């Protein structure tokens, strides 16, 4: 452990928050996360107290829209977990709005080229280094009550980009080397589909590609991330060298626990 503080809240309510996730990732820590797909502030608050290093709020494949994202982030601020937001697409408007709501770490899905990644980097930064629009009274700046938000915002944003196809994986070095990329996330399910193994990310060919990807990222010195569906898979990915790993999905945990109770009641 690096000794860095784990609580993402600043010591002063009038200081802009520092990105602890980014600091810990740069320090080489292995960060354990949970994927959040249930659009409920109650769930977000409760799971924020469990103690995961990070929670990812998914607005791509989950029924979480922009109107419901900010309440989820507010509720999850109850606990020590850092917050990651996956926008629905690599779109500068969606990125801008997530950042204004207080997200400091973004996972941008389905990047295919270095040019697309450069667009995501620009969307995360204020001019002259990017194209992010300026608003003074957002949650990101403590509703305009911070004195240093605009000074530090560009440096505190953490950009993770998601590779999900064989074509993008072939360009891994090019994509990961774009200035401003803090980590590369490999999407096993979409990668499996693009490789002809729809619904079977456990296929040996897919798993070999995942192992090759993290070896290539390690050579570049870029942290790699991945989503596992079981804790055992998560441990295996961590042992391969993946730096930020989501161990499960909230909805999957709920369904799995419910099935266990059902089977117990039925004497199964």
PyMOL commands that set and color helices and strands:
alter all, ss='L'
color gray80, all
select helices_A, chain A and resi 20-26+41-48+66-76+92-100+114-123+139-141+149-156+166-170+172-176+188-194+204-220+231-240+250-265
alter helices_A, ss='H'
color red, helices_A
select strands_A, chain A and resi 31-36+54-58+82-86+105-108+158-163+183-186+223-227+244-249
alter strands_A, ss='S'
color yellow, strands_A
deselect
rebuild
show_as cartoon
